[in-house]
Amino acid sequence: MARATEMPTTLTAGETIAADITISDYSPNDGYAISFRFGGAAPFAVAGVSALDGAAWALDVTSAATATMGRGRVAWDALATKDDVSTVAASGVITVTASPLTVSRYVATLAAVEKAIANYATSTKRSFSVDGISTTYRDLDELLKLRAFLKREIAQESGARRSSVILTRFL
């Protein structure tokens, strides 16, 4: 597979980025070092390596790194450094879509809450655990509120928001 020649504008979390990026006036041949920085839910940086005989920067971002990017718009920049002077040589935005293989913490917690609701009438146990974290609840109403909250968060995370009607009255 051929390497890209520029930063992608769209990406599914968990995909790799493999590109040879040319940034005019900031090439490896001119003595610059470069670091590509990515914002998002868990910001990270990747060092650029000389490519194409020093005319471009090889950028390789692992699927594990892009999997940490949150869904939505993720800002990136390329920080060029030479002689202890740093400057932003390039910047942009990548629109990241959620991986269909990723199970969010909200989905995992919702499954545990649904199970606790189903067992509420027959069990005296008033707690549930998700990933080793135990949560204690007092009554069914508390569980129902938690379930509603989790469903809203899952809808927001997946982009499946309910449509709403806004009524306006003009005077």
trRosetta pair geometry for C-beta under 8 A, 3 or more apart (Angstrom, degrees):
i j d omega theta_ij theta_ji phi_ij phi_ji
1 18 7.8 95 102 70 111 140
3 18 5.1 -101 -124 133 88 93
3 19 5.7 152 171 -117 93 28
3 20 5.1 75 116 -9 134 94
3 58 7.8 -42 -168 -132 159 84
4 7 7.8 115 119 -91 134 11
4 8 6.6 -60 -147 -61 176 82
4 17 7.7 -60 34 -166 133 72
4 18 6.7 126 15 88 88 59
4 19 3.9 -40 74 -104 95 96
4 20 7.6 173 84 26 48 59
5 19 6.6 -168 -70 -162 6 93
5 20 6.1 -25 -114 72 58 79
5 21 7.0 126 174 -99 42 47
5 22 7.1 -8 -177 5 91 96
5 56 7.9 -75 -147 -139 76 153
6 19 6.5 -83 68 -164 11 139
6 21 6.0 89 -118 -117 38 90
7 17 7.6 6 -142 -163 66 134
7 19 6.5 -171 -85 64 41 169
7 21 6.4 26 -44 -101 76 139
7 59 7.6 -6 -93 68 81 161
7 76 6.5 -162 -163 81 152 145
7 90 7.8 165 -10 133 133 130
7 92 5.8 157 82 55 140 140
7 94 7.0 -104 155 -71 106 107
8 11 5.2 105 102 -63 136 99
8 17 6.3 -130 7 -120 115 103
8 19 7.6 -158 -29 -53 78 138
8 94 6.0 57 93 -126 82 112
9 92 7.4 -85 -106 158 76 130
9 93 7.5 41 -148 89 74 66
9 94 6.3 -164 -158 -120 25 58
9 95 6.6 21 151 15 69 92
10 94 6.9 157 -96 -168 16 73
10 95 4.9 -23 -108 66 74 95
10 96 7.8 162 -160 -82 52 31
10 97 7.3 22 -174 -11 96 101
11 15 5.5 -144 -166 56 88 123
11 17 7.1 -33 -113 -73 140 103
11 66 6.3 -101 155 -163 134 134
11 69 7.5 36 96 73 126 156
11 94 5.3 6 9 173 118 122
11 95 7.4 154 26 79 67 48
11 96 5.3 -25 75 -107 91 72
11 97 7.5 -172 93 23 42 72
12 15 5.1 89 63 -22 78 117
12 96 7.3 116 -125 -162 17 66
12 97 5.0 -34 -108 68 70 96
12 98 7.7 -12 -156 92 76 18
12 99 5.8 102 161 -92 95 67
13 66 5.7 -173 -147 140 50 82
13 67 5.2 90 164 -126 92 41
13 68 7.8 -177 -156 30 111 20
13 69 5.4 -156 -110 65 96 90
13 70 8.0 -12 -86 -137 137 6
13 71 7.0 -75 -29 -76 130 68
13 96 5.5 65 -60 178 84 113
13 97 7.0 -131 -4 87 80 44
13 98 5.8 -16 20 -137 125 35
13 99 4.5 -99 78 -29 90 94
13 102 6.5 -7 95 -26 127 147
14 63 5.0 25 -176 -173 53 98
14 66 6.0 -126 -26 94 12 98
14 67 4.4 52 -82 -87 69 91
14 99 4.2 53 2 -87 132 143
14 101 6.7 54 -64 52 176 117
14 102 7.1 -162 -43 -48 130 109
15 63 6.2 -72 -174 -115 4 88
15 66 5.8 -59 60 99 56 156
16 60 7.3 -11 -180 -165 109 72
16 61 6.3 166 -162 84 60 64
16 62 6.2 -36 -115 -146 94 27
16 63 5.0 -57 -61 -56 77 78
16 66 7.0 -169 -99 6 28 135
17 59 6.2 -32 124 123 108 105
17 60 7.1 169 89 -147 68 27
17 61 3.9 25 43 40 106 110
17 66 6.6 131 -18 -64 98 133
18 59 7.4 175 -142 90 26 65
18 60 5.5 18 -109 -112 73 75
18 61 7.9 -138 -59 32 48 64
19 58 7.7 166 91 -151 43 44
19 59 4.9 -5 61 56 87 104
20 51 4.5 -129 -131 118 104 147
20 52 5.6 101 178 -26 137 115
20 56 4.5 65 167 119 89 142
20 57 7.1 161 -159 76 51 38
20 58 5.5 -21 -102 -95 74 64
20 59 7.6 180 -86 17 25 74
21 48 7.4 -84 54 -129 109 131
21 56 5.9 158 74 -172 28 99
21 57 5.0 -27 64 62 86 94
21 59 5.7 19 1 -5 117 121
21 78 7.6 -149 113 -84 144 151
21 90 7.7 -134 158 56 131 163
22 27 7.4 -10 -149 -95 74 99
22 52 7.7 -44 -76 58 99 148
22 55 6.4 -16 -112 142 107 83
22 56 4.4 -64 -75 -103 71 95
22 57 7.6 163 -85 14 27 75
23 26 4.5 -28 108 63 112 108
23 27 7.1 177 67 -71 70 57
23 34 7.3 132 34 -109 145 156
23 56 7.9 113 5 -138 64 60
23 57 6.6 8 4 1 106 122
23 78 6.1 -140 -78 100 158 156
23 80 7.2 -156 109 -65 145 130
23 89 4.9 63 164 143 144 124
23 90 5.1 -117 -119 -28 121 126
24 27 7.8 -12 -131 -42 27 95
25 30 7.5 -14 179 1 36 174
25 89 7.5 -167 85 -143 92 105
26 30 6.8 -115 -142 60 21 135
26 32 4.9 -24 -169 24 72 176
26 34 6.7 94 150 -80 116 123
26 78 7.6 138 109 123 151 122
26 80 4.2 -84 -152 -106 132 158
26 89 4.2 -34 -6 -133 170 145
26 90 7.9 -143 48 -20 144 95
27 30 5.0 99 60 3 76 100
27 32 6.7 125 74 33 23 116
27 54 6.3 82 155 153 108 74
27 55 5.7 -35 -146 -145 136 34
27 56 7.1 -40 -131 -65 95 25
27 57 7.9 -151 -135 -43 54 82
28 31 7.9 87 180 -45 39 10
28 32 6.4 -103 -98 62 34 77
28 34 7.9 -92 -74 1 78 108
28 48 8.0 -142 -66 120 106 107
28 50 3.7 151 172 -104 176 98
28 51 7.8 124 0 19 140 48
28 54 4.4 -120 83 -148 103 73
28 55 7.8 -53 39 -14 91 13
28 56 7.9 -12 4 69 105 20
28 57 6.8 140 -39 -85 103 72
29 50 8.0 110 -46 -137 61 118
29 53 7.9 23 -66 131 119 70
29 54 3.8 98 -60 143 88 121
29 55 6.6 9 -12 -78 126 48
30 82 7.4 -49 123 -93 91 152
31 82 5.4 87 110 -134 95 117
31 83 7.9 37 130 -31 127 87
32 80 4.8 -20 -166 -165 132 103
32 81 6.7 130 -160 63 74 39
32 82 4.8 -63 -99 -59 66 110
32 89 7.8 72 -179 -66 155 151
33 47 7.5 -34 179 -153 97 103
33 48 7.8 157 -180 60 53 89
33 80 7.4 146 75 -157 42 53
33 81 4.9 -25 63 63 93 96
33 82 7.2 157 15 -73 70 60
34 47 7.3 126 87 -162 55 58
34 48 3.9 -6 82 37 107 129
34 57 5.4 -49 61 -113 144 148
34 78 5.5 -2 -171 -179 117 98
34 79 6.7 152 -155 77 61 47
34 80 5.1 -23 -99 -99 88 66
34 81 7.3 173 -85 17 37 73
34 89 6.8 -59 -121 29 116 143
35 45 5.0 11 172 -180 111 122
35 46 7.2 156 -161 76 66 33
35 47 5.5 -39 -105 -102 74 58
35 48 6.9 -141 -83 1 22 84
35 78 7.3 158 77 -157 39 52
35 79 4.8 -16 60 58 92 101
35 81 7.5 27 0 -6 100 113
36 45 6.6 156 81 -158 46 66
36 46 5.0 -17 61 62 100 87
36 47 7.7 173 18 -100 76 7
36 48 5.9 95 -25 -53 98 95
36 57 7.9 148 -47 135 111 139
36 59 5.6 44 -15 -127 157 125
36 61 7.7 -93 95 -64 135 114
36 76 6.4 4 -179 -178 90 113
36 77 7.6 -179 -150 93 52 35
36 78 5.3 -23 -99 -102 70 75
36 79 7.9 -176 -82 18 21 73
37 43 7.1 12 -179 -175 91 104
37 44 7.7 -171 -148 101 58 34
37 45 4.5 -24 -100 -101 73 93
37 76 6.5 164 86 -155 51 62
37 77 5.4 -7 56 58 99 79
37 78 7.7 176 16 -88 74 25
37 79 6.1 39 -11 -11 117 112
38 43 6.4 179 93 -147 59 61
38 44 5.7 -2 55 59 101 72
38 45 7.2 176 16 -86 70 41
38 46 7.7 27 -8 1 109 98
38 61 7.7 69 -30 -125 147 147
38 65 7.8 107 46 157 148 109
38 69 6.7 -63 155 -93 130 111
38 74 6.0 16 -173 157 94 119
38 75 7.7 159 -155 90 47 47
38 76 4.9 -17 -102 -103 67 94
38 94 7.8 -23 -136 27 108 129
39 43 5.3 -26 -130 -101 40 100
39 74 5.6 -175 72 -165 78 71
39 75 4.4 30 18 56 131 86
39 76 7.0 -137 7 -72 77 46
40 43 6.3 149 49 -79 67 56
40 68 7.2 122 109 119 127 76
40 69 4.3 -58 -165 -140 168 69
40 70 4.9 176 -171 21 91 84
40 74 4.2 -6 -68 -123 108 112
40 75 7.9 -171 -42 35 68 60
40 96 7.2 30 -113 13 133 153
41 68 6.3 -140 78 162 103 71
41 69 6.6 134 25 -163 94 24
41 70 3.5 115 -35 -44 109 106
42 68 4.0 -62 55 165 127 122
42 69 7.6 -107 46 -76 80 34
42 70 7.9 129 3 -34 68 86
44 65 5.7 -123 82 -154 156 106
44 68 7.0 78 -16 76 129 138
46 59 6.5 95 105 -154 127 84
46 60 7.2 -147 175 71 140 50
46 61 5.5 -125 -32 -91 164 83
46 65 7.2 58 -63 180 121 170
48 57 3.6 -11 -178 -170 133 121
48 58 6.6 142 -167 60 71 46
48 59 5.6 -37 -110 -78 85 80
48 78 7.1 28 -34 -145 139 108
49 57 7.0 118 53 -163 34 66
49 58 4.5 -32 68 58 90 105
49 60 7.9 -9 19 9 118 102
50 54 5.1 -15 -162 -100 119 60
50 57 7.2 -52 -101 -111 29 51
50 58 7.1 8 86 6 19 98
51 54 8.0 155 61 -64 25 18
51 55 7.7 -70 93 60 61 64
51 56 4.7 -47 79 85 97 91
51 57 6.2 72 21 171 105 8
51 58 3.7 120 -54 -47 128 92
52 55 4.6 -67 108 55 107 98
52 56 4.4 45 34 25 125 108
57 78 7.5 142 56 -147 165 136
61 65 5.1 -110 -176 78 88 133
61 66 5.8 91 132 -48 116 99
62 65 4.7 101 60 3 80 99
62 66 7.3 -158 95 1 45 84
63 66 5.9 -58 -144 44 36 103
63 67 6.1 49 153 -34 67 104
64 67 5.7 -49 -150 24 29 119
64 68 7.5 30 152 -21 57 99
65 68 6.2 -57 -168 24 36 109
65 69 7.9 46 139 -30 62 93
66 69 5.4 -29 -164 4 54 119
66 96 7.6 -169 -175 -127 91 124
67 99 6.6 -21 -125 -13 83 145
67 102 7.0 163 -160 -86 97 125
69 74 5.1 -33 -159 -78 118 159
69 94 7.7 -31 -169 91 156 122
69 96 4.7 -141 126 -119 123 168
70 74 7.1 149 55 -79 72 106
70 96 6.9 118 91 81 39 136
71 96 5.8 -137 -127 103 35 91
71 97 6.4 23 -135 -150 93 28
71 98 4.4 -28 -82 -55 124 89
71 157 6.4 115 28 -168 141 61
71 159 7.1 -125 157 -44 142 102
72 95 7.3 -76 167 -147 27 65
72 96 6.4 -1 51 55 35 88
73 93 5.1 -10 -169 -173 102 122
73 94 7.5 147 -156 75 52 39
73 95 5.7 -30 -96 -100 65 66
73 96 7.6 163 -96 16 14 80
74 93 6.8 143 71 -160 40 66
74 94 4.9 -23 64 63 96 91
74 95 7.8 165 18 -95 76 17
74 96 5.2 38 -8 -14 120 122
75 91 7.1 1 -175 -175 93 103
75 92 7.6 176 -150 98 58 32
75 93 5.5 -36 -98 -100 57 76
76 91 6.6 177 94 -150 54 60
76 92 5.9 -10 59 63 92 73
76 93 7.3 161 16 -98 78 25
76 94 6.2 40 -12 -9 121 106
77 88 5.0 -41 -178 -144 131 110
77 90 6.7 168 -156 92 59 51
77 91 3.9 -16 -105 -101 86 93
77 92 7.8 149 -86 17 52 53
78 88 7.0 110 69 -163 53 61
78 89 4.8 -58 97 63 104 97
78 90 4.3 26 29 50 119 91
78 91 7.1 -143 15 -67 69 53
79 86 5.5 5 178 -172 101 113
79 87 7.4 162 -154 81 60 26
79 88 6.0 -40 -99 -98 63 58
79 89 7.2 143 -128 7 11 88
80 86 6.9 158 83 -151 44 60
80 87 5.6 -21 62 65 93 78
80 88 7.6 118 16 -142 81 10
80 89 4.0 65 -16 -39 121 127
81 84 7.4 3 -174 -116 100 15
81 85 6.9 162 -150 79 60 40
81 86 4.5 -22 -95 -95 86 82
82 85 6.1 -25 70 59 64 89
88 91 5.8 6 171 -45 123 114
98 102 6.1 -114 180 54 92 127
98 157 6.8 73 -75 158 154 83
98 158 6.5 -84 40 -114 152 54
98 159 7.7 -164 8 -9 116 105
99 102 4.3 94 69 -14 100 106
103 107 5.0 -112 -169 76 82 134
103 108 6.0 91 142 -51 113 93
104 107 4.9 104 56 2 76 97
104 108 7.3 -142 98 1 45 86
104 154 6.8 175 59 -112 135 76
104 157 5.5 1 -59 161 166 165
105 108 5.7 -54 -148 40 38 112
105 109 6.1 36 154 -18 69 109
105 130 7.6 108 -166 144 82 134
105 131 7.7 -50 -131 -5 97 144
106 109 5.8 -58 -144 41 29 109
106 110 6.1 35 154 -26 65 106
106 150 5.1 163 -169 -156 90 82
106 153 4.5 -151 -119 104 151 120
106 154 4.9 -163 118 -67 129 80
106 157 6.4 174 34 -7 141 149
107 110 5.7 -51 -146 32 29 114
107 111 6.8 34 154 -22 61 101
107 154 6.0 100 -72 -111 75 120
108 111 6.0 -51 -157 28 31 112
108 112 7.0 26 149 -13 62 105
108 130 5.5 125 130 -158 103 119
108 131 7.0 53 134 -31 148 104
109 112 5.7 -56 -154 38 38 110
109 113 6.2 38 150 -20 70 106
109 130 5.0 -37 -96 -72 69 172
109 150 5.8 -146 95 -117 105 136
110 113 5.6 -55 -144 38 33 112
110 114 6.2 38 155 -22 67 104
110 147 6.7 92 -138 -135 81 69
110 150 4.3 172 -81 139 95 141
110 151 6.9 105 -119 -65 134 64
110 154 6.6 -13 -35 -44 151 139
111 114 5.8 -51 -147 34 29 113
111 115 6.6 30 152 -18 61 106
112 115 5.7 -54 -151 36 32 113
112 116 6.4 33 151 -19 65 105
112 128 4.5 147 166 151 108 135
112 129 7.1 -133 -144 71 144 31
112 130 4.9 -120 -12 -68 157 102
113 116 5.5 -53 -147 36 34 112
113 117 6.4 37 152 -21 66 103
113 128 6.9 -170 -80 55 44 159
113 143 5.9 163 -165 -162 92 88
113 146 5.5 -149 -127 109 142 114
113 147 5.1 -178 133 -81 134 83
113 150 6.4 168 24 6 152 155
114 117 5.7 -52 -149 34 31 112
114 118 6.4 31 152 -18 64 106
114 147 6.9 101 -72 -117 66 120
115 118 5.7 -54 -148 37 32 112
115 119 6.3 14 158 -5 66 112
115 128 6.9 131 78 -125 104 137
116 119 6.0 -65 -142 48 29 100
116 120 6.5 60 152 -64 63 85
116 128 4.6 -92 -64 -48 126 134
116 137 7.2 94 158 28 147 138
116 143 5.8 -146 106 -127 114 135
117 120 5.6 -21 -153 -22 32 119
117 140 7.1 88 -130 -145 77 86
117 143 5.2 169 -80 141 88 137
117 144 7.2 97 -111 -73 126 67
117 147 6.7 9 -47 -56 143 143
119 122 5.9 -84 -161 59 60 92
119 123 4.3 17 157 0 103 131
119 125 7.6 -9 129 60 129 102
120 123 6.8 -66 -112 46 13 91
120 140 5.4 79 -175 -95 158 99
120 143 6.9 -136 -80 24 134 162
126 136 5.9 53 115 -160 88 79
126 137 5.7 -129 174 66 88 65
126 138 7.0 40 179 -108 138 19
127 134 5.4 23 169 -180 127 101
127 135 6.2 169 -154 86 78 42
127 136 4.3 -36 -92 -96 102 66
127 137 7.0 157 -94 12 46 70
128 134 7.3 174 92 -148 27 63
128 135 5.8 -14 60 57 73 91
128 137 7.9 6 8 -1 92 112
129 132 6.6 4 -179 -120 115 10
129 133 6.4 156 -153 75 72 36
129 134 4.6 -34 -92 -92 90 69
129 135 7.4 163 -91 13 38 70
130 133 5.8 -25 67 59 70 90
130 135 7.4 6 12 -3 97 113
137 142 4.6 179 -164 100 107 131
137 143 5.6 84 156 -60 166 84
137 146 7.4 -94 -100 -10 136 144
138 142 5.5 100 46 -13 80 149
139 142 5.4 110 59 3 65 100
139 143 7.7 -126 109 1 42 90
140 143 5.5 -56 -155 37 41 112
140 144 6.2 41 150 -21 72 105
141 144 5.6 -53 -146 36 33 112
141 145 6.5 33 155 -18 65 104
142 145 5.9 -54 -150 36 30 110
142 146 6.4 30 152 -18 63 107
143 146 5.6 -56 -148 38 32 112
143 147 6.3 35 153 -22 66 104
144 147 5.6 -49 -146 33 32 113
144 148 6.5 34 153 -19 63 103
145 148 5.7 -52 -149 35 32 112
145 149 6.4 35 152 -19 64 105
146 149 5.6 -53 -149 36 33 114
146 150 6.3 32 154 -19 66 106
147 150 5.8 -56 -147 37 30 110
147 151 6.4 32 155 -20 64 106
148 151 5.8 -55 -149 35 30 112
148 152 6.6 31 153 -19 63 104
149 152 5.9 -58 -155 34 31 111
149 153 6.5 27 152 -16 66 107
150 153 5.7 -55 -147 38 34 111
150 154 6.3 35 154 -20 67 105
151 154 5.7 -52 -144 36 31 112
151 155 6.4 33 155 -20 64 105
152 155 5.8 -56 -150 36 30 112
152 156 6.4 28 153 -17 65 106
153 156 5.7 -55 -147 37 32 110
153 157 6.2 33 154 -21 66 108
154 157 5.6 -55 -144 37 30 113
154 158 6.1 13 162 -5 66 112
155 158 6.3 -65 -140 46 25 98
155 160 5.0 -97 -146 83 72 80
155 161 5.5 107 150 -96 107 47
155 162 6.9 -8 -177 -21 153 77
156 159 7.8 34 -178 -71 27 28
156 161 6.4 48 -93 -82 55 98
